[in-house]
């Protein structure tokens, strides 16, 4: 498991309870350990609020969590991994997930 010590990205020091704390950030970690501020719903539809939330970390990686389980696991992706996923989804590569 790849663990790197970073600070979660914060908009202001007041917005993040971890702004001054270094902690290991790793794939599958409890999302609550990244703090409650800085999460965004980059896409959301008429699905009753069930959507993904994403947070950009200081080292450029992206944390993703399920909005209905904000204390559940955070999946951590590199910018290249996220770019490949988004570009593939735009190109229809992931359409099989919807059928």
C-alpha positions as CSV (number, residue, x, y, z in Angstrom):
1,X,0.0,0.0,0.0
2,X,1.5,3.3,-1.1
3,X,1.5,5.8,1.8
4,X,2.7,9.4,1.5
5,X,2.6,12.0,4.2
6,X,0.7,15.1,3.1
7,X,-1.7,17.7,4.3
8,X,-5.2,17.7,2.9
9,X,-5.6,20.8,0.7
10,X,-7.5,23.5,2.5
11,X,-9.1,26.7,1.1
12,X,-8.3,28.5,4.3
13,X,-6.7,27.4,7.6
14,X,-10.1,27.8,9.3
15,X,-11.8,25.5,6.9
16,X,-9.7,22.4,7.6
17,X,-9.3,20.8,10.9
18,X,-6.1,19.2,9.6
19,X,-4.5,22.2,8.0
20,X,-1.5,21.9,10.3
21,X,-1.4,18.2,10.7
22,X,0.6,15.8,8.6
23,X,-0.9,12.4,8.2
24,X,-0.5,9.4,6.0
25,X,-2.9,9.5,3.0
26,X,-3.5,6.1,1.4
27,X,-6.1,4.4,-0.8
28,X,-9.0,3.1,1.3
29,X,-8.3,5.3,4.3
30,X,-11.4,6.6,6.3
31,X,-12.5,9.7,4.4
32,X,-13.3,11.5,7.7
33,X,-9.5,11.6,8.4
34,X,-9.2,14.0,5.4
35,X,-11.6,16.4,7.2
36,X,-15.0,17.6,6.3
37,X,-14.1,20.7,4.3
38,X,-12.9,20.8,0.7
39,X,-15.1,18.0,-0.6
40,X,-17.0,18.9,-3.8
41,X,-19.7,17.2,-5.8
42,X,-18.3,17.7,-9.3
43,X,-21.3,16.1,-10.9
44,X,-24.7,15.5,-9.4
45,X,-28.1,14.8,-10.9
46,X,-31.6,13.8,-10.0
47,X,-30.5,10.8,-8.1
48,X,-31.6,11.9,-4.6
49,X,-28.2,13.2,-3.6
50,X,-26.4,9.9,-4.2
51,X,-23.2,11.0,-5.9
52,X,-19.5,11.1,-5.6
53,X,-17.5,13.8,-3.8
54,X,-14.0,14.7,-4.7
55,X,-11.2,16.6,-2.9
56,X,-7.9,17.7,-4.4
57,X,-5.0,17.0,-2.1
58,X,-1.9,19.1,-1.7
59,X,0.3,16.7,-3.6
60,X,-2.1,16.8,-6.6
61,X,-3.8,13.5,-6.0
62,X,-7.6,13.3,-5.9
63,X,-9.6,11.7,-3.1
64,X,-13.1,10.4,-3.9
65,X,-15.8,9.3,-1.5
66,X,-19.4,8.3,-1.6
67,X,-21.6,11.2,-0.6
68,X,-24.0,8.9,1.3
69,X,-21.1,7.5,3.3
70,X,-18.8,10.4,4.1
71,X,-17.1,8.4,6.9
72,X,-16.4,5.5,4.6
73,X,-13.3,4.8,2.6
74,X,-11.6,7.4,0.4
75,X,-10.2,6.2,-2.9
76,X,-7.0,8.1,-3.8
77,X,-6.1,8.7,-7.5
78,X,-3.2,10.3,-9.2
79,X,-4.1,13.2,-11.6
80,X,-3.2,10.9,-14.6
81,X,-5.5,8.1,-13.3
82,X,-8.4,10.6,-12.8
83,X,-7.7,12.2,-16.2
84,X,-7.8,8.7,-17.9
85,X,-11.1,7.9,-16.2
86,X,-12.8,11.2,-17.1
87,X,-11.6,11.1,-20.7
88,X,-12.6,7.5,-21.0
89,X,-16.1,8.3,-19.6
90,X,-16.5,11.2,-22.0
91,X,-15.6,8.9,-24.9
92,X,-18.2,6.3,-23.8
93,X,-15.7,3.7,-22.6
94,X,-17.6,3.3,-19.3
95,X,-21.1,3.2,-20.8
96,X,-21.2,-0.6,-20.1
97,X,-21.6,0.4,-16.4
98,X,-25.0,1.9,-17.1
99,X,-26.6,-1.0,-18.9
